[in-house]
Amino acid sequence: MSLRPSPWVSVLYVVGLVSVFLGERVAGAGTGRLVLSGLGLALVLLAVAWRVTRTARASGDGRRLERWLLGLFLLGGLGLALYVLSSDVAPWGVPLKKQAPRLAVVLAALFPALLAATLLPLVLVELAVAAMARGPVLEMGRVRAALHSGLGLAFALVFAFSTMYVATQADVSWDLAYFRTARPGEATRKLARGLNAPVEVTLFFPPANDVRQALEQYFRELSRESGLLKVEVLDQAVEPARAKSMGVGENGSVVFSRGQRHERLKIPLELERARGQLQRLDEDVYRRLRMVARPRRVLYLTVGHGERGLMPQAATALEKARPGLSQLEEWLRVLNVEVRTLGVAEGLETEVPRDAAVVAVVGPERDFTSEELAALRRYVEHGGRLWLALEPDGPGLEPLLEPLGLKLLRAPLANDQRYLRISHQQSDRGNLVTASFSSHVSVGTLASLGSEASIVFPGATALESVEPLPKGVKHDVSVRASAETFQDTNHDFIPNEGEPRRAWPLVVAVEKAGVSGASPARVVAMGDSDVMTDGGPRGYGNPYLLVDTVLWLLGEEELAGEVSNEEDVPLQHTRQKDVVWFYSAVFLVPAMVLGAGFLVTRSRGRRRAPRAPGGGAP
Amino acid sequence: MMRTLLIARRELAAYLRTFQGYIIIAMVLAVDGLLFNAYALGGVSKRSSEVLSLFFFFSSGTTLVASVFISMRLLAEERQAGTLPLLYSSPVKDHEIVLGKFLSALAFLSLMTLATVFMPLLVMVHGKLSVGHIAAGYLGLLLLGSASLAIGTFGSALARNQVLAAVLSGCMLVALLTCWLLARITEQPLSDVFGALALWNQHFQPFQAGVVHVRDVVYYLLVTYVALFAATRVLEARRWR
């Protein structure tokens, strides 16, 4: 006897399974779970019973179809039973999770596979049968193909999930992002080369350690620079007494020793944690090496005239916020230079302290008193080292600049072609970018780096040499603005008539013969103080300008050079670069693709064009 | 295999011998370039690794969208034009048709994706990037593109016309993309399943950061395999539908 196809039995079965799912996964607990799961189970049982009855009543191909469907129902039922066994619903009281946790996990992985192997073929078989609902006979070949398709899909899914599980459990990863241990930079190499007494570097690391290997490589390279630099690797656990004598209590330290002086550098033992430090290792090494190899010097920052301080200043009703000089202080600390303040309280009106290696006047807003200026002049005349960083709207400090043959032009400078975009406002034109350096040693590193190390001067003015220069004074314009820079006298950042364009001098290095046998004085005058502050952009050559300036003022210009740093830096572009990048990415390259497409399709069209009869031109 | 490659070559030539293929590549390049300039490079200055990561983030979006548009025509166009029976009657197997068409679309998408490589190279000019990071990002883009193209091929096999194919593929991709949201609101072990299924969130972000996990590579390959398998089954369904 042949029965009419009845998809409702399968629908009932699927609804039952969905109800069980909702009860177990959505309701979770309480009456809701009991009702939904119970109802679902009842519907599944009802559907199975219905299918059994239909199988018994059917005959021929109909019976085969019912048997296949019954088989799928029972397979799903088995999946449901495995779920019950693996869940907290345990017919015998204690859940299987507690009795046999591994078996519970196996069952938990098996039941979804069985349900997939039930539901997918069930849906496809019912679709195949529905397609033949009006046909005179049931084509079992089509039903079999649908069944196989469903089973194939289910097996593919099971395979995919199992493979994914294995891949997740046995995952291997490779971190290909930028990471490189810094190599000894030119400045550190020069420092090592200039050692005049033995310096020992002791690495306390356990054997077979990645960080130790990276450090060994670095110091092996550095120790080639000087026979006075000895490098030794020790395990603190093996040599606790030596470690203790150097103040080291555990592995993960590098100690720089000269006589009884020890400087320690802590580095984590795990490569992941040590990454950042290894990227700027050269800077840390340079600092420690300098601390043990060179005497400490003092740089005095004048105060009391609205100068830039070490700490940033918050905005007030009258003044805008001003960045501090903490970055400069950091660099000076690397050079083993201590920063102290110098004002009236410290005796600036009478004399500059004798231990002053350099006196810096950074961005004053008010005039100095005549006594202070006189003290500074005397300091310069007796071979002092002065660093002046001035602003267009600050005092001119003429009494100090005139004997040096310098004049501060108060007009601010701007550039409409080569400037750094920060706020994307017109005022960005005041952020001058230049790579125009002289061969003076105070900009030696910058000159060697060339355009790779442009400097940004945010809001600068120019300095001018007053000819003829006073006797014994030598000038070197070490940094100039780019040639298209104009004097923005009306502060509108637009080049107007009467606002000349020139390669304005921005930094001037001055040497002045000392009086009565004193060593020559050195002065660096800058037309901008922001170039020294924390507001200066990273990734540009500003730090080199500051470090080389300090080294020249200290008379240690032979130690100037690049400090290797592999740390990632923020990308900052000039407007020119932004424009080039924008147009190349948005217009040029797509246009090139279109052009290539035009050429390809056109040449193809020509090739396919029919030839004229008789072999003439088409 | 030869027949698969023959179909792939023929299909790829169909993309490249018409001007439309170049228009698609140019449009994707322009959109990528715009997003790169406006968001990855624009605003406050960012570290080079962050810029690169943002570039891959936006490129993954354009890759997903492009894959829908590329794949929608694969089988649906044949069905719409009535040429599918011709393919059926030729001595090629269903899986060869699916694989050949998929490979051609993948080659086209790869060409389009690799055409953007000048952007990360521009970052290298001033930034500190490793070639490995760029390679990892592009591997991620190609795997994501492969998976979404395979899903698109499946959608194209299901649909009667190209528009419906795009809608179906889009829906499936969105469903897979939003699996991470489901992972948030469900409990274990379902949340783990949904989390692992999420097409972008869990599996693409490591590539963006320059980290290659075997599990992520396997995931995209498996999605590609299952989707292509399903597309083949759909083609085979003509025997029982």
Interface residues (C-beta under 8 A of the other chain):
Chain A: R25 G28 A108 L124 L127 A128 A131 G141 R142 V143 A145 A146 S149 G152 L153 A156 L157 A160 T163 M164 A167 T168 A170 D171 V172 S173 W174 D175 L176 A177 Y178 F179 I422 P537 G539 E566 E567 D568 V569 P570 L571 Q572 H573 D578 W581 F582 S584 A585 V586 F587 V589 P590 A591 V593 L594 A596 G597 F598 V600 T601 R604
Chain B: L16 R17 T18 F19 G21 Y22 I23 I25 A26 M27 L29 A30 D32 G33 L34 F36 N37 L41 S45 K46 R47 S48 S49 V51 A115 F118 M119 L122 V123 H126 G127 K128 L129 S130 G132 H133 A135 A136 T186 E187 P189 L190 A196 P206 A209 G210 V211 V212 H213 V214 R215 V218 Y219 L222 V223 Y225 V226 F229 A230 R233 E236 A237 R239 W240 R241
